[in-house]
Amino acid sequence: MIWIDSPETFCFHFWNAWEEPETNEVIVIGSCMNPPDSIFNDNNNNDNLECILSEIRLNLKTGKSTKRPILQGSNHLNLEAGMVNRYKLGRKTRFAYLAIAEPWPKVSGFAKVDLVTRETKKVMYGEERYGGEPFFVPSGSGSEREDDGYVLVFVHDEKMWESELQVINAMTMEMEALVKLPSRVPYGFHGTFIRSEDLAQQV
């Protein structure tokens, strides 16, 4: 086991990590909070809290680390709960689907971030409408495209007190289906979607 320090780093969630043998590094993608002790310190003003999507490089040869924001300047967004294509976990990932945690701690939309080009595409839920974490579901079409699939999000309208499940095409970022829900799904509710066939096989 190798311990490598990453100073002033607190990531509430990590999205993926992979090895790059050519540089002797492990690449970690996570949302780092600034200030690092924000959510554990009652004295901090949440208005100043940032969730910075970051690339952390751990050099296995030197034992050193580096950290840099993936989105900077006018492109910065507070990005927290979300995921990558789960079939890419542990391997180099190009896309991450992350909740836009604004105004903190509510989620006003989600973003598809290209970790290579730094391009960001957003889906916003609208005025007084907030949601939970986006969930990526591969289409199962056999395509080799990493973003061939759908993003599922629960959205709640606080003005009308109505909730819905939105199904967004991950390649085009256009809505393909909308399901009205009979009751609200709480914000920040962690969960997963599985096929009925898989559920039937569970003991």
Helices and strands as residue ranges (DSSP letters): E 11-20, E 25-34, G 38-40, G 46-48, E 50-59, E 65-69, G 73-75, E 79-83, G 86-88, E 95-100, E 109-114, E 120-124, E 129-131, E 135-138, E 149-157, E 162-169, E 175-181, H 196-201
